[in-house]
Amino acid sequence: MATKCNICGNKIAELMLGKLKGTVVKKPSSSKQYYICFECQKKLKTKEEILKKL
């Protein structure tokens, strides 16, 4: 599965057993999942900053 970051568009690296090296964020009023790569997660420290970029 080639998952891409919803902020920068880069491919997210996978660890063993298909786990993503990054995070998954959901907006409070939505059930859609947004995938965030490890690099973007380091730049944007809080969940609020991440949600603003989406």
C-alpha positions in Angstrom: 0.0 0.0 0.0 1.6 3.3 -1.1 0.2 5.8 1.3 1.0 9.5 0.7 1.2 12.4 3.2 -1.9 14.6 2.9 0.3 17.7 3.6 3.4 17.4 1.5 2.4 14.5 -0.9 5.5 12.4 -0.2 5.3 8.6 0.2 5.1 7.5 3.9 7.6 5.0 4.9 6.3 1.7 6.3 7.7 -0.3 9.2 7.4 -4.0 9.8 4.0 -5.6 9.3 2.8 -2.6 7.2 2.7 0.0 10.0 3.2 3.6 8.9 6.1 5.7 10.1 3.9 8.7 10.8 0.5 9.4 12.3 -3.2 9.4 11.4 -5.3 12.4 12.2 -9.1 12.8 12.0 -11.0 16.1 12.0 -13.4 16.4 14.9 -16.5 16.7 12.7 -15.4 14.1 10.1 -14.7 10.4 10.0 -12.1 10.7 7.2 -8.5 9.8 8.1 -5.6 12.0 7.1 -2.1 10.5 6.9 0.8 12.6 8.0 4.5 11.7 7.4 7.1 11.7 10.1 8.9 14.8 8.6 5.7 16.9 8.6 4.9 15.7 12.1 8.3 17.0 13.3 7.6 20.4 11.7 4.1 20.8 13.0 4.2 20.0 16.7 0.5 20.2 17.7 -2.6 18.7 16.3 -4.1 22.1 15.8 -1.2 23.1 13.5 -1.6 19.9 11.5 -5.4 20.5 11.1 -4.7 24.1 9.9 -2.4 22.7 7.1 -5.1 20.2 5.9 
